[in-house]
Amino acid sequence: MKNILHTLACGLFISLSGNSQEVEFTEYDLKNDLHVILHQDNSAPVVTVGVMYHVGAKDEDPGRTGFAHFFEHLLFEGTKNIERGKWFDIVSANGGRNNANTTQDRTYYYETLPSNNLELALWMESERMLHPVINKIGVDTQNEVVKEEKRQRIDNAPYGKIIYRTGINKYIFEKHPYGQSVIGSMEDLDAAKLEEFKAFNQKFYNPNNATLVIAGDINLEKTINLISDYFGPIANNGEKIKRSLVFEAPITQEIKAVEKDANIQVPAKILVYRTPKQTDKDAYVLDYISSILTGGNSSRMYKNMVEDKKIALQVLAFTDAQEDYGTYIMGALPLGEVGLDKLQEEMDTEITKLQNELISEKEFQKLNNQFENDFVNANSSIQGIANSLARYHTLYGDTNLINKEIEIYRSITREDIQRVAKAYLNKNQRLNLDYLPESSN
């Protein structure tokens, strides 16, 4: 399952440089509050242009779930100056590729093109922001696309309700909109009026709610002038979004639940804990714990449950930290006739060890080496760097985390690992989920 599983007067430039592993960037704000991040790398004639909007599934109104993900599709329909259905054709005809994705917290659009087509990408993204065409034919078309996506990824996909959290988050979050799925409710989308889609666009898809990132083979001065030409005149249709945290009371009693899936034959035992937001140091510590438990064939859960005792086909443990809260998900698929209670017992044993014993210096050093190596390799492509720069600014409020996040991992101690396991991974603070084939009694 794990495998399935230019106006510079309004903004100050911040330029960062250093050793060869450091990502240099320049960032500033336009007068309309569009945040701009530029990364120049002239080693290959390729450029990525991305726009990250600070809008995700958590920003939707009750009864209108799925809007953010819907817009991921809808804003490819066409614009005042881009014919309907031609977006992908234009990009591919110019030697590029493009895509978009949505989470609970943000939506990201990007094009990667030969660098001599930088202006084309800037024009297209400015068109998406300034002149989107939102009409009935587009809404109806994308409604069917989203329905088919839901069928493929969730309804008819093995373990889909785990992978996309539709069988998990509704138990963990009672008040916070993280409890609803990113893909949303088809009934909500069917019931929505065209005016509601237009209002959603006017509220969220504005310069003051967006980050423009350009990474690759660029000339800074020329690029700054192009940005000013294409994005500077775009006005905001709404006020800057102000958010307040929806508070969730702590989970104090184990939640037991059963979910069924017609697409599987092998059940799963899933344990889920609510954890801190992604900017909290403890969220980073949970990354370390994930690696200890299931980070490779020498990890604790894999070695114990898959290799030695041969009671599990697969094991998983990972943190899913987001802007407001996170979840920590552990699970296993049984081998043969092994019961789910046995899998739970073994997972609980591993948690208890972390809570009661410091990991060895040798294991800790291996962890440090692994995360140092991951950090060095994290931004190996221009497309990846662009995404990271936009994400760190939008969701963390610190673009330079792309260079200094490793310092947070370096500050983690063995005692932190024990403390975090004690604080969050307790039986009375979790969802205990039996994920069963539809035919199960």
C-alpha positions in Angstrom: 0.0 0.0 0.0 2.9 2.3 0.7 3.9 1.9 -3.0 0.4 2.7 -4.1 0.8 4.4 -1.5 8.2 45.4 -12.6 7.8 47.5 -9.9 10.7 47.1 -7.4 9.8 50.1 -5.4 7.1 48.3 -3.6 9.3 45.4 -2.5 12.7 44.7 -1.2 14.9 42.2 -3.0 16.2 39.4 -0.9 19.1 37.6 -2.5 20.7 34.5 -1.0 23.9 32.9 -2.0 26.4 30.4 -0.6 27.8 27.0 -1.1 27.0 24.8 -4.2 24.1 23.1 -2.5 22.3 26.3 -1.7 19.5 27.5 -3.9 19.9 31.1 -4.7 16.7 33.1 -5.2 15.4 36.7 -5.4 11.9 37.6 -4.1 9.8 40.7 -4.0 6.2 42.0 -4.2 4.4 43.8 -6.9 2.1 46.7 -6.1 -0.9 44.4 -6.3 0.7 42.2 -3.6 1.7 39.3 -6.0 4.7 37.7 -4.5 7.5 36.9 -7.0 10.3 34.4 -6.5 13.1 34.1 -9.1 15.8 31.4 -9.3 18.4 31.7 -12.0 20.1 28.5 -13.2 21.6 28.8 -16.7 23.0 25.2 -16.8 20.2 24.0 -19.1 17.9 25.9 -21.5 14.7 25.1 -19.5 12.4 27.2 -17.4 9.5 26.5 -15.1 6.9 29.1 -14.4 4.5 28.3 -11.6 1.7 30.1 -9.7 0.7 28.8 -6.3 -2.7 30.1 -5.0 -3.2 30.0 -1.3 -6.5 28.2 -1.6 -7.3 24.6 -0.9 -10.1 22.3 0.2 -10.1 23.8 3.7 -11.2 27.2 2.2 -14.5 25.9 0.9 -17.9 26.8 2.3 -20.0 24.1 4.0 -22.2 22.4 1.4 -19.8 23.4 -1.4 -16.9 21.0 -1.0 -14.7 20.2 -3.9 -14.5 23.7 -5.3 -10.7 24.1 -5.0 -10.0 20.9 -6.7 -12.6 21.6 -9.3 -10.9 24.9 -10.1 -7.6 23.0 -10.7 -9.4 21.6 -13.7 -11.7 24.5 -14.6 -8.9 27.1 -15.0 -7.5 25.0 -17.8 -10.7 25.4 -19.8 -9.6 28.6 -21.5 -9.4 32.4 -21.2 -10.5 35.5 -23.1 -7.5 35.0 -25.4 -6.8 31.2 -25.2 -9.4 29.1 -27.0 -11.3 26.6 -24.9 -9.5 23.2 -24.7 -6.3 24.5 -26.3 -4.1 25.1 -23.2 -2.3 21.8 -23.2 -2.0 21.9 -27.0 -0.2 25.3 -26.9 2.2 24.1 -24.3 3.1 20.8 -26.0 3.4 22.5 -29.4 6.1 24.7 -27.9 8.1 21.8 -26.5 6.8 21.9 -22.9 4.6 20.2 -20.4 2.3 21.5 -17.7 0.1 20.3 -14.9 -1.6 21.4 -11.6 -2.4 19.9 -8.2 -4.5 20.7 -5.2 -4.2 20.0 -1.5 -6.1 21.0 1.6 -4.1 24.2 1.7 -3.0 25.4 -1.8 -3.4 25.0 -5.6 -0.4 25.0 -7.9 -0.2 25.5 -11.7 3.0 25.2 -13.7 4.5 25.0 -17.1 8.0 23.8 -17.9 9.2 25.0 -21.3 12.4 25.7 -23.3 13.7 28.9 -21.9 13.1 30.8 -25.1 9.4 30.4 -24.4 9.5 32.1 -21.0 7.3 34.9 -22.2 4.7 32.5 -23.5 4.4 30.9 -20.0 4.1 34.3 -18.3 1.4 35.3 -20.8 -0.6 32.1 -20.2 -0.4 32.3 -16.4 -1.3 36.0 -16.5 -4.3 35.1 -18.7 -5.4 32.4 -16.2 -5.3 35.0 -13.5 -6.8 37.9 -15.4 -9.2 36.5 -18.1 -10.5 33.1 -17.1 -13.6 32.1 -18.9 -16.1 30.5 -16.4 -19.2 29.5 -18.1 -21.8 26.7 -18.1 -20.2 24.5 -20.7 -16.8 24.6 -18.9 -18.4 23.8 -15.5 -20.5 21.0 -17.0 -17.5 19.5 -18.8 -15.2 19.6 -15.8 -17.9 18.3 -13.5 -17.9 15.1 -15.5 -14.1 15.0 -15.5 -14.0 15.3 -11.7 -16.6 12.6 -11.3 -14.5 10.2 -13.4 -11.4 11.1 -11.5 -13.2 10.3 -8.2 -14.3 6.9 -9.6 -10.8 6.1 -10.8 -8.8 7.2 -7.8 -11.2 6.6 -4.9 -14.3 4.6 -5.6 -12.7 1.9 -7.8 -9.1 2.0 -6.6 -7.7 -0.5 -4.1 -7.2 1.3 -0.7 -8.4 4.5 -2.3 -10.1 5.7 0.9 -6.8 5.4 2.7 -4.6 7.0 0.0 -6.9 10.0 -0.4 -7.9 10.0 3.3 -11.7 9.9 2.7 -11.8 7.0 5.1 -9.6 8.6 7.6 -9.8 12.4 8.1 -13.6 12.4 8.8 -12.8 10.6 12.0 -9.8 12.7 13.0 -11.3 16.2 12.3 -14.8 16.9 13.7 -14.8 20.7 13.1 -11.8 21.6 10.9 -12.5 21.3 7.1 -9.6 18.9 6.9 -12.3 16.4 7.7 -13.6 16.7 4.2 -11.8 15.3 1.2 -9.9 17.4 -1.4 -11.9 16.0 -4.2 -15.1 16.9 -2.4 -18.7 15.9 -2.8 -20.2 15.3 -6.2 -23.6 16.3 -4.9 -22.2 19.7 -3.7 -20.7 20.3 -7.2 -23.9 19.3 -8.9 -25.9 21.7 -6.7 -23.6 24.7 -7.2 -24.8 27.6 -9.4 -22.6 29.2 -12.0 -22.5 32.4 -10.0 -21.0 30.5 -7.1 -18.1 29.3 -9.2 -17.5 32.9 -10.4 -17.6 34.2 -6.8 -15.1 31.6 -5.7 -12.7 32.7 -8.5 -13.1 36.4 -7.6 -12.4 35.7 -3.9 -9.3 33.5 -4.2 -7.6 33.7 -7.6 -6.1 37.1 -7.1 -2.6 38.5 -7.1 -2.8 39.1 -3.3 -3.4 35.4 -2.8 -0.8 34.1 -5.2 2.9 33.4 -5.5 4.6 33.5 -8.9 7.8 31.5 -9.1 10.2 31.3 -12.1 13.1 29.0 -12.0 15.7 28.1 -14.6 17.5 29.6 -17.6 16.5 33.2 -17.2 18.0 36.7 -17.2 16.9 38.4 -14.0 16.5 42.0 -15.4 14.6 40.9 -18.5 12.4 38.5 -16.5 11.6 41.3 -13.9 10.5 43.6 -16.8 8.3 40.8 -18.3 6.7 40.1 -14.9 5.9 43.8 -14.6 4.3 43.9 -18.1 2.2 40.8 -17.7 1.3 40.7 -14.0 1.7 44.3 -12.8 -1.6 45.6 -14.3 -3.7 42.8 -12.8 -6.1 44.1 -10.1 -7.4 42.2 -7.1 -11.1 41.4 -7.2 -11.2 40.8 -3.5 -9.5 41.6 -0.2 -6.5 39.6 1.0 -7.7 36.4 2.6 -7.6 36.4 6.4 -7.8 33.0 8.0 -8.3 31.9 11.6 -7.6 28.4 12.9 -10.6 26.1 13.4 -9.7 24.6 16.8 -10.0 20.9 17.3 -10.3 19.6 20.9 -7.7 16.9 21.7 -8.7 13.3 21.0 -8.8 11.7 24.5 -10.4 8.3 23.7 -9.6 5.8 21.0 -11.9 6.1 18.0 -12.7 2.7 16.6 -14.1 2.5 13.0 -14.5 0.1 10.1 -14.3 1.1 6.5 -15.0 -1.4 3.6 -13.6 -1.4 0.1 -15.0 -3.5 -2.7 -11.7 -3.3 -4.6 -9.5 -5.2 -2.1 -9.1 -8.8 -0.9 -6.4 -8.2 1.7 -7.6 -6.1 4.7 -5.4 -3.5 6.6 -5.0 -2.3 10.1 -4.6 1.5 10.2 -3.7 3.6 13.2 -4.0 7.4 12.8 -3.0 10.2 15.3 -3.6 13.9 15.1 -0.3 15.8 15.1 1.1 19.3 14.9 1.1 21.6 11.9 4.0 21.4 9.4 5.9 24.4 10.8 6.1 22.8 14.3 9.5 21.2 15.0 7.6 18.1 16.3 6.3 17.5 12.7 9.9 17.2 11.7 10.6 14.8 14.5 7.8 12.6 13.3 9.6 12.4 10.0 12.5 10.8 11.9 10.1 8.4 13.6 8.7 7.4 10.2 12.1 6.5 9.0 12.9 4.5 12.1 9.7 2.5 11.7 9.4 1.9 7.9 12.3 3.7 6.2 13.7 0.8 4.3 14.4 -2.9 4.7 16.4 -2.4 7.9 13.6 -0.3 9.6 12.0 -1.6 12.7 8.5 -2.5 11.5 9.7 -3.9 8.2 12.4 -6.1 9.9 10.1 -7.3 12.7 6.8 -7.8 10.9 7.8 -8.5 7.3 11.2 -10.1 7.5 11.5 -11.8 10.8 8.0 -12.8 12.0 6.5 -12.8 8.5 3.1 -11.6 9.6 2.8 -8.6 7.2 2.8 -8.2 3.5 3.5 -4.5 3.8 4.0 -1.9 6.5 3.7 1.8 6.5 4.3 4.8 8.8 4.4 8.4 7.7 3.5 11.9 8.8 1.1 14.0 6.7 1.7 17.5 8.2 -0.3 20.4 6.8 -0.8 24.1 7.4 -3.1 23.8 10.4 -2.7 20.3 11.7 -1.1 17.0 10.7 -1.9 13.3 10.9 0.5 10.4 11.6 -0.6 7.2 9.8 0.7 3.7 10.6 -0.6 0.5 9.0 0.1 -3.0 7.9 -1.4 -5.6 5.6 -1.5 -9.1 7.1 0.2 -12.1 5.5 -2.0 -15.2 5.2 -4.4 -15.8 8.1 -2.8 -13.3 10.5 -5.4 -11.3 12.3 -5.5 -7.5 12.3 -5.3 -7.6 16.2 -1.9 -9.2 15.8 -0.7 -6.4 13.5 -1.9 -3.8 16.0 -0.1 -5.5 18.8 3.2 -5.4 17.0 2.8 -1.8 15.9 1.9 -0.8 19.5 5.0 -2.7 20.7 7.2 -0.6 18.3 5.6 2.6 19.6 6.1 1.6 23.2 9.8 1.0 22.5 10.2 4.5 21.1 8.4 5.9 24.1 10.4 4.0 26.7 13.9 3.7 25.2 16.2 6.1 23.5 17.2 4.9 20.0 20.9 3.9 19.8 23.6 6.3 18.8 24.3 4.1 15.7 20.6 4.2 14.6 20.5 7.9 15.2 23.6 8.6 13.2 22.1 6.5 10.3 19.0 8.7 10.5 21.1 11.9 10.3 23.1 10.7 7.4 19.9 9.7 5.5 18.2 13.1 6.0 21.4 14.9 5.0 21.5 12.9 1.8 17.9 13.5 1.1 18.4 17.2 1.6 21.3 17.3 -0.9 19.2 15.5 -3.5 15.8 17.2 -2.7 16.1 19.9 -5.4 17.6 18.0 -8.3 15.3 19.5 -11.0 14.3 23.0 -11.9 10.6 21.9 -11.7 11.2 20.7 -8.1 13.0 23.8 -7.1 10.1 26.0 -8.4 7.6 24.0 -6.4 9.6 24.1 -3.2 10.2 27.8 -3.4 6.5 28.5 -3.9 5.5 26.1 -1.1 7.9 27.3 1.5 6.7 30.9 0.9 3.0 30.2 0.8 2.6 27.6 3.6 5.7 28.2 5.8 6.2 32.0 5.4 9.9 31.5 4.8 11.2 30.9 1.3 14.7 30.3 2.6 13.6 27.0 4.2 14.7 25.5 0.9 18.2 26.0 2.2 17.9 25.9 6.0 15.3 23.2 6.7 18.1 20.7 7.2 19.1 22.8 10.2 15.8 21.8 11.8 16.5 18.2 11.3 20.0 18.6 12.6 18.6 20.1 15.8 16.6 17.0 16.6 17.9 14.8 19.4 17.3 11.3 20.5 15.4 12.7 23.5 13.1 14.6 21.0 12.2 11.4 19.3 11.2 9.8 22.7 9.4 12.9 23.8 7.3 13.2 20.6 6.4 9.5 20.6 5.1 10.0 24.2 3.3 13.1 23.3 1.3 12.1 20.2 1.4 8.3 19.6 -0.8 7.1 22.4 -3.7 4.7 22.2 -6.3 7.1 23.6 -5.3 9.8 21.0 -5.9 7.8 17.8 -8.2 6.4 15.2 -8.1 2.6 15.2 -9.4 1.6 11.8 -10.1 -1.9 10.3 -10.0 -1.5 6.6 -11.9 -4.5 5.2 -13.0 -6.1 1.9 -16.6 -5.3 1.1 -17.5 -9.0 1.5 -16.3 -9.1 5.1 -18.8 -9.7 7.9 
